[in-house]
Amino acid sequence: MALEIVRIPVLSDNYVWLVHEPVSGETMVVDPAVAPPVLEKAEELGWKISQIWNTHWHPDHTGGNAEIKQATGCTITGPAAEAGRIPTLDVQVKGGDAVRLGDVTADVLDVPAHTAGHIAFHFAEDGAAFVGDTLFAMGCGRLFEGTAEQMFGNMRALEALGDDTAIYCAHEYTLSNGRFALTVEPENTALVQRMAEVVALRDRGEPTVPTTIALEKATNPFMRATSVAELAARRAAKDAA
């Protein structure tokens, strides 16, 4: 992988991703909830932040935009459909567009449901996708502004990125997601094995993401849902849990 990707844990369970393209030296931040830890990590690594990419408008994904922009003069790119809710946005993009980080390009995917204009960024050559709150390890985002039909479509679109694609989501929700997944498929041996690994990682205070499409196809009850109705029922059950 050409890209260098660094995880920055912030708030209670958020992950901000610092992405460095070594050929050009460009560095980008995905969904900065807050600024200080991001600026500190970039300085520690000797990386100059030139861009921020937002997947959606929620404050725990955009809260650090203004401060990082003030400190670095970076350009902020995010969903055109949510531009009215991200006042710091400089560049508006939608599904089908491409964005550049130095010498590499990412495709923009429309993945609405958690929010109405949610997008994801897919670096096809590097096999990496930044999906915000659409797909989690063994979970998916709540349907705050969209429908189960949209989320079902998102699962198919992300699944099509390929088994080896690394999925960089924005929260450490894996343990609770896995507990719910086990109520859906208690006999799923891949899921049982994965949960044992997740428990061990969390007991050591270690992260469980990024994940991969292959892992999610094997263990994620929302990606494994075979119909919109099944996904909707599982999401409702998870919300009520």
SEMI-801529 format. One record per residue (C-alpha): residue number from 1; residue in one letter; x, y, z. Coordinates in nm, 2 decimals. Example, Ala and Ser with C-alpha at 12.3 -4.5 7.8 and 13.67 -1.06 7.14 Angstrom:
2
+------+------+--------+--------+--------+
: resi : resn :   east :  north :     up :
+------+------+--------+--------+--------+
:    1 :    a :   1.23 :  -0.45 :   0.78 :
:    2 :    s :   1.37 :  -0.11 :   0.71 :
+------+------+--------+--------+--------+
//
This chain:
241
+------+------+--------+--------+--------+
: resi : resn :   east :  north :     up :
+------+------+--------+--------+--------+
:    1 :    m :   0.00 :   0.00 :   0.00 :
:    2 :    a :   0.14 :   0.34 :  -0.10 :
:    3 :    l :  -0.07 :   0.53 :   0.15 :
:    4 :    e :   0.04 :   0.56 :   0.51 :
:    5 :    i :  -0.26 :   0.56 :   0.73 :
:    6 :    v :  -0.26 :   0.65 :   1.10 :
:    7 :    r :  -0.54 :   0.60 :   1.35 :
:    8 :    i :  -0.61 :   0.87 :   1.60 :
:    9 :    p :  -0.85 :   0.78 :   1.88 :
:   10 :    v :  -1.05 :   1.08 :   2.01 :
:   11 :    l :  -1.36 :   1.14 :   2.23 :
:   12 :    s :  -1.50 :   0.82 :   2.37 :
:   13 :    d :  -1.49 :   0.59 :   2.07 :
:   14 :    n :  -1.42 :   0.80 :   1.75 :
:   15 :    y :  -1.13 :   0.73 :   1.51 :
:   16 :    v :  -0.99 :   1.01 :   1.30 :
:   17 :    w :  -0.77 :   0.89 :   1.01 :
:   18 :    l :  -0.45 :   1.06 :   0.91 :
:   19 :    v :  -0.36 :   0.97 :   0.55 :
:   20 :    h :  -0.02 :   1.04 :   0.40 :
:   21 :    e :   0.07 :   1.01 :   0.04 :
:   22 :    p :   0.45 :   0.97 :   0.05 :
:   23 :    v :   0.54 :   1.05 :  -0.31 :
:   24 :    s :   0.39 :   1.40 :  -0.30 :
:   25 :    g :   0.41 :   1.44 :   0.08 :
:   26 :    e :   0.05 :   1.54 :   0.10 :
:   27 :    t :  -0.15 :   1.46 :   0.41 :
:   28 :    m :  -0.52 :   1.44 :   0.45 :
:   29 :    v :  -0.75 :   1.40 :   0.76 :
:   30 :    v :  -1.07 :   1.20 :   0.74 :
:   31 :    d :  -1.36 :   1.32 :   0.97 :
:   32 :    p :  -1.17 :   1.52 :   1.24 :
:   33 :    a :  -1.40 :   1.52 :   1.54 :
:   34 :    v :  -1.16 :   1.75 :   1.72 :
:   35 :    a :  -0.84 :   1.93 :   1.62 :
:   36 :    p :  -0.57 :   1.92 :   1.89 :
:   37 :    p :  -0.48 :   1.54 :   1.88 :
:   38 :    v :  -0.48 :   1.55 :   1.50 :
:   39 :    l :  -0.25 :   1.85 :   1.48 :
:   40 :    e :  -0.02 :   1.70 :   1.74 :
:   41 :    k :   0.00 :   1.37 :   1.56 :
:   42 :    a :   0.08 :   1.53 :   1.23 :
:   43 :    e :   0.35 :   1.74 :   1.39 :
:   44 :    e :   0.50 :   1.44 :   1.56 :
:   45 :    l :   0.52 :   1.26 :   1.22 :
:   46 :    g :   0.65 :   1.56 :   1.04 :
:   47 :    w :   0.34 :   1.57 :   0.81 :
:   48 :    k :   0.18 :   1.89 :   0.69 :
:   49 :    i :  -0.20 :   1.86 :   0.66 :
:   50 :    s :  -0.32 :   1.99 :   0.32 :
:   51 :    q :  -0.67 :   1.85 :   0.31 :
:   52 :    i :  -0.97 :   1.73 :   0.52 :
:   53 :    w :  -1.22 :   1.49 :   0.38 :
:   54 :    n :  -1.56 :   1.47 :   0.55 :
:   55 :    t :  -1.80 :   1.17 :   0.50 :
:   56 :    h :  -2.10 :   1.34 :   0.66 :
:   57 :    w :  -2.21 :   1.65 :   0.86 :
:   58 :    h :  -2.23 :   1.51 :   1.21 :
:   59 :    p :  -2.03 :   1.72 :   1.46 :
:   60 :    d :  -1.82 :   1.43 :   1.58 :
:   61 :    h :  -1.69 :   1.41 :   1.22 :
:   62 :    t :  -1.66 :   1.78 :   1.14 :
:   63 :    g :  -1.59 :   1.95 :   1.48 :
:   64 :    g :  -1.22 :   1.99 :   1.42 :
:   65 :    n :  -1.25 :   2.13 :   1.06 :
:   66 :    a :  -1.23 :   2.50 :   1.14 :
:   67 :    e :  -0.94 :   2.48 :   1.39 :
:   68 :    i :  -0.73 :   2.25 :   1.16 :
:   69 :    k :  -0.81 :   2.48 :   0.86 :
:   70 :    q :  -0.70 :   2.78 :   1.06 :
:   71 :    a :  -0.38 :   2.61 :   1.17 :
:   72 :    t :  -0.28 :   2.46 :   0.83 :
:   73 :    g :  -0.47 :   2.65 :   0.55 :
:   74 :    c :  -0.60 :   2.31 :   0.43 :
:   75 :    t :  -0.88 :   2.25 :   0.18 :
:   76 :    i :  -1.20 :   2.08 :   0.31 :
:   77 :    t :  -1.39 :   1.84 :   0.08 :
:   78 :    g :  -1.72 :   1.69 :   0.17 :
:   79 :    p :  -2.07 :   1.59 :   0.05 :
:   80 :    a :  -2.24 :   1.84 :  -0.17 :
:   81 :    a :  -2.58 :   1.72 :  -0.04 :
:   82 :    e :  -2.48 :   1.83 :   0.31 :
:   83 :    a :  -2.29 :   2.15 :   0.23 :
:   84 :    g :  -2.55 :   2.36 :   0.41 :
:   85 :    r :  -2.46 :   2.17 :   0.73 :
:   86 :    i :  -2.09 :   2.19 :   0.70 :
:   87 :    p :  -2.01 :   2.56 :   0.69 :
:   88 :    t :  -1.63 :   2.50 :   0.66 :
:   89 :    l :  -1.66 :   2.31 :   0.33 :
:   90 :    d :  -1.45 :   2.43 :   0.03 :
:   91 :    v :  -1.51 :   2.16 :  -0.22 :
:   92 :    q :  -1.84 :   1.97 :  -0.27 :
:   93 :    v :  -1.85 :   1.62 :  -0.41 :
:   94 :    k :  -2.10 :   1.35 :  -0.48 :
:   95 :    g :  -2.10 :   0.99 :  -0.60 :
:   96 :    g :  -1.92 :   0.94 :  -0.92 :
:   97 :    d :  -1.67 :   1.22 :  -0.85 :
:   98 :    a :  -1.30 :   1.16 :  -0.79 :
:   99 :    v :  -1.07 :   1.33 :  -0.54 :
:  100 :    r :  -0.70 :   1.35 :  -0.54 :
:  101 :    l :  -0.44 :   1.32 :  -0.26 :
:  102 :    g :  -0.11 :   1.39 :  -0.42 :
:  103 :    d :  -0.04 :   1.11 :  -0.67 :
:  104 :    v :  -0.34 :   0.90 :  -0.58 :
:  105 :    t :  -0.71 :   0.92 :  -0.66 :
:  106 :    a :  -1.01 :   0.82 :  -0.46 :
:  107 :    d :  -1.36 :   0.76 :  -0.60 :
:  108 :    v :  -1.65 :   0.91 :  -0.42 :
:  109 :    l :  -1.94 :   0.68 :  -0.34 :
:  110 :    d :  -2.29 :   0.79 :  -0.24 :
:  111 :    v :  -2.39 :   0.59 :   0.07 :
:  112 :    p :  -2.70 :   0.76 :   0.22 :
:  113 :    a :  -2.90 :   0.63 :   0.51 :
:  114 :    h :  -2.72 :   0.73 :   0.83 :
:  115 :    t :  -2.74 :   1.08 :   0.69 :
:  116 :    a :  -2.91 :   1.19 :   0.37 :
:  117 :    g :  -2.59 :   1.29 :   0.19 :
:  118 :    h :  -2.34 :   1.05 :   0.34 :
:  119 :    i :  -2.04 :   0.96 :   0.11 :
:  120 :    a :  -1.75 :   0.73 :   0.13 :
:  121 :    f :  -1.40 :   0.75 :  -0.03 :
:  122 :    h :  -1.25 :   0.45 :  -0.21 :
:  123 :    f :  -0.88 :   0.43 :  -0.30 :
:  124 :    a :  -0.91 :   0.14 :  -0.55 :
:  125 :    e :  -0.54 :   0.10 :  -0.62 :
:  126 :    d :  -0.46 :   0.10 :  -0.25 :
:  127 :    g :  -0.75 :  -0.12 :  -0.15 :
:  128 :    a :  -0.88 :   0.11 :   0.11 :
:  129 :    a :  -1.22 :   0.28 :   0.18 :
:  130 :    f :  -1.31 :   0.54 :   0.43 :
:  131 :    v :  -1.68 :   0.48 :   0.51 :
:  132 :    g :  -1.76 :   0.71 :   0.80 :
:  133 :    d :  -2.06 :   0.58 :   0.99 :
:  134 :    t :  -2.21 :   0.36 :   0.71 :
:  135 :    l :  -2.03 :   0.03 :   0.77 :
:  136 :    f :  -1.88 :  -0.07 :   1.10 :
:  137 :    a :  -1.70 :  -0.39 :   1.20 :
:  138 :    m :  -2.00 :  -0.62 :   1.24 :
:  139 :    g :  -2.24 :  -0.33 :   1.22 :
:  140 :    c :  -2.39 :  -0.04 :   1.02 :
:  141 :    g :  -2.49 :   0.31 :   1.10 :
:  142 :    r :  -2.83 :   0.40 :   1.25 :
:  143 :    l :  -3.09 :   0.50 :   0.99 :
:  144 :    f :  -3.12 :   0.86 :   1.11 :
:  145 :    e :  -3.20 :   1.03 :   0.78 :
:  146 :    g :  -3.26 :   0.74 :   0.54 :
:  147 :    t :  -3.41 :   0.40 :   0.48 :
:  148 :    a :  -3.33 :   0.03 :   0.52 :
:  149 :    e :  -3.35 :   0.01 :   0.14 :
:  150 :    q :  -3.07 :   0.27 :   0.11 :
:  151 :    m :  -2.86 :   0.09 :   0.36 :
:  152 :    f :  -2.92 :  -0.25 :   0.19 :
:  153 :    g :  -2.79 :  -0.08 :  -0.13 :
:  154 :    n :  -2.49 :   0.05 :   0.05 :
:  155 :    m :  -2.40 :  -0.30 :   0.17 :
:  156 :    r :  -2.41 :  -0.42 :  -0.19 :
:  157 :    a :  -2.20 :  -0.13 :  -0.32 :
:  158 :    l :  -1.94 :  -0.17 :  -0.05 :
:  159 :    e :  -1.94 :  -0.55 :  -0.09 :
:  160 :    a :  -1.86 :  -0.49 :  -0.46 :
:  161 :    l :  -1.53 :  -0.32 :  -0.37 :
:  162 :    g :  -1.38 :  -0.66 :  -0.32 :
:  163 :    d :  -1.29 :  -0.89 :  -0.03 :
:  164 :    d :  -0.94 :  -0.75 :   0.03 :
:  165 :    t :  -1.06 :  -0.39 :   0.06 :
:  166 :    a :  -0.97 :  -0.25 :   0.40 :
:  167 :    i :  -1.26 :  -0.06 :   0.56 :
:  168 :    y :  -1.17 :   0.24 :   0.78 :
:  169 :    c :  -1.48 :   0.33 :   0.98 :
:  170 :    a :  -1.51 :   0.61 :   1.23 :
:  171 :    h :  -1.59 :   0.43 :   1.56 :
:  172 :    e :  -1.48 :   0.15 :   1.79 :
:  173 :    y :  -1.82 :  -0.02 :   1.82 :
:  174 :    t :  -1.70 :  -0.37 :   1.74 :
:  175 :    l :  -1.76 :  -0.53 :   2.08 :
:  176 :    s :  -2.12 :  -0.42 :   2.11 :
:  177 :    n :  -2.18 :  -0.49 :   1.74 :
:  178 :    g :  -2.04 :  -0.84 :   1.78 :
:  179 :    r :  -2.26 :  -0.91 :   2.08 :
:  180 :    f :  -2.57 :  -0.82 :   1.88 :
:  181 :    a :  -2.44 :  -1.02 :   1.58 :
:  182 :    l :  -2.42 :  -1.33 :   1.80 :
:  183 :    t :  -2.79 :  -1.30 :   1.89 :
:  184 :    v :  -2.87 :  -1.30 :   1.51 :
:  185 :    e :  -2.63 :  -1.59 :   1.41 :
:  186 :    p :  -2.52 :  -1.77 :   1.73 :
:  187 :    e :  -2.41 :  -2.08 :   1.52 :
:  188 :    n :  -2.19 :  -1.87 :   1.28 :
:  189 :    t :  -1.85 :  -2.02 :   1.36 :
:  190 :    a :  -1.66 :  -1.74 :   1.18 :
:  191 :    l :  -1.85 :  -1.49 :   1.40 :
:  192 :    v :  -1.78 :  -1.68 :   1.72 :
:  193 :    q :  -1.41 :  -1.70 :   1.64 :
:  194 :    r :  -1.40 :  -1.33 :   1.55 :
:  195 :    m :  -1.57 :  -1.23 :   1.87 :
:  196 :    a :  -1.31 :  -1.42 :   2.07 :
:  197 :    e :  -1.04 :  -1.22 :   1.89 :
:  198 :    v :  -1.22 :  -0.89 :   1.94 :
:  199 :    v :  -1.27 :  -0.96 :   2.31 :
:  200 :    a :  -0.90 :  -1.03 :   2.35 :
:  201 :    l :  -0.80 :  -0.72 :   2.16 :
:  202 :    r :  -1.03 :  -0.49 :   2.36 :
:  203 :    d :  -0.91 :  -0.65 :   2.69 :
:  204 :    r :  -0.56 :  -0.54 :   2.59 :
:  205 :    g :  -0.70 :  -0.19 :   2.49 :
:  206 :    e :  -0.62 :  -0.25 :   2.13 :
:  207 :    p :  -0.83 :  -0.13 :   1.83 :
:  208 :    t :  -1.03 :  -0.37 :   1.62 :
:  209 :    v :  -1.04 :  -0.16 :   1.29 :
:  210 :    p :  -0.97 :  -0.14 :   1.01 :
:  211 :    t :  -1.17 :  -0.44 :   0.90 :
:  212 :    t :  -1.21 :  -0.60 :   0.56 :
:  213 :    i :  -1.50 :  -0.67 :   0.32 :
:  214 :    a :  -1.42 :  -1.04 :   0.35 :
:  215 :    l :  -1.45 :  -1.03 :   0.73 :
:  216 :    e :  -1.78 :  -0.83 :   0.71 :
:  217 :    k :  -1.93 :  -1.07 :   0.45 :
:  218 :    a :  -1.86 :  -1.35 :   0.70 :
:  219 :    t :  -1.97 :  -1.19 :   1.02 :
:  220 :    n :  -2.17 :  -0.87 :   0.98 :
:  221 :    p :  -2.55 :  -0.93 :   1.02 :
:  222 :    f :  -2.63 :  -0.62 :   0.81 :
:  223 :    m :  -2.41 :  -0.71 :   0.52 :
:  224 :    r :  -2.53 :  -1.07 :   0.55 :
:  225 :    a :  -2.90 :  -0.97 :   0.54 :
:  226 :    t :  -3.05 :  -1.12 :   0.23 :
:  227 :    s :  -3.33 :  -0.86 :   0.19 :
:  228 :    v :  -3.43 :  -0.51 :   0.28 :
:  229 :    a :  -3.69 :  -0.64 :   0.52 :
:  230 :    e :  -3.43 :  -0.86 :   0.70 :
:  231 :    l :  -3.19 :  -0.57 :   0.73 :
:  232 :    a :  -3.47 :  -0.34 :   0.86 :
:  233 :    a :  -3.57 :  -0.60 :   1.12 :
:  234 :    r :  -3.21 :  -0.64 :   1.23 :
:  235 :    r :  -3.15 :  -0.27 :   1.25 :
:  236 :    a :  -3.47 :  -0.22 :   1.46 :
:  237 :    a :  -3.36 :  -0.50 :   1.69 :
:  238 :    k :  -3.02 :  -0.35 :   1.73 :
:  239 :    d :  -3.16 :  -0.01 :   1.80 :
:  240 :    a :  -3.39 :  -0.16 :   2.07 :
:  241 :    a :  -3.11 :  -0.36 :   2.23 :
+------+------+--------+--------+--------+
//
